[in-house]
């Protein structure tokens, strides 16, 4: 005669598999939550002015409404390492800044709109600009 497995054995196996599935799902959920970025990516995507630069005014052009800025570097809050000189850039200041107030030899701080940053031609449009001492 053949022995048939007991129904209780099937019931125990099914319960064991359900419990293992619940534990596995809990572990995966916990790992996913730990790997989540601390800031919501949508919040960062909405930030347009993220690069703060500093440099020395060498020339102004009221006809082009531009300022030539030498020794352009990332400001301290925009970098994690030592300062790197990125050369001379042509900056279009915001409308709130008068070109005549930007005197050659003065240090300026400006915030760059990421959409206007043109590395090939070294031209950029600043959304904010201020003189520092």
ABEGO torsion letter per residue (X at the ends): XBBBBBAAAAAAAAAAAAAAAAAAAAAAAAAAAAABBABBAAAAAABABABBBBBBBABBBAAAGBBBBBGBBBBAAABABBBBBAEBBBBBBBAABBAAABBBGBBBBBBBBAAABBAAAGBBBBABBBBBX
